[in-house]
Amino acid sequence: MTASDDTTGPRAVSTRLIASATRKGQGRRPVNPPVERASTMLSDHARDLRDASLGPTYGIEDLSAGQALNEALAYLEG
């Protein structure tokens, strides 16, 4: 969901939440974010676990499905 997405009209919110992956121009992609199952994330160095830019440190945090949910909730909350 980007600033260029249409946010007007009575169905804008429901349309964006239901079909956010169907925007054209993004190449071949799944309709829904892929489900990733992980509870433990590995790292080469313990210090890397403190660097959020390197990715999630725990399996339920920040995997692709969680990121999509966070984006949708952020849009709803404004």
Phi, psi and omega in degrees: 000120182239171180297337181278353179292147178290125180241019181250163177095159185292337182255006186303312183294309182295323179296316181294322181288325183278321189238037184295335182273355186267010178297140180286161175084015180244016178072189180286131185201158175285155177292319179253156176296145180295147177273123179247127180253113178201137174245340181234130178251134181263153178215152180288329183224142179300326181297333180294336180293341179270354183258100183297337181290345181272359178115184183293154178250348178222143190304326182273356182258123166069021170283173190301321179294320177294322177296317179297319178296316179300319179296317180295317179294320178298321177297314181297322182280348178086000000 
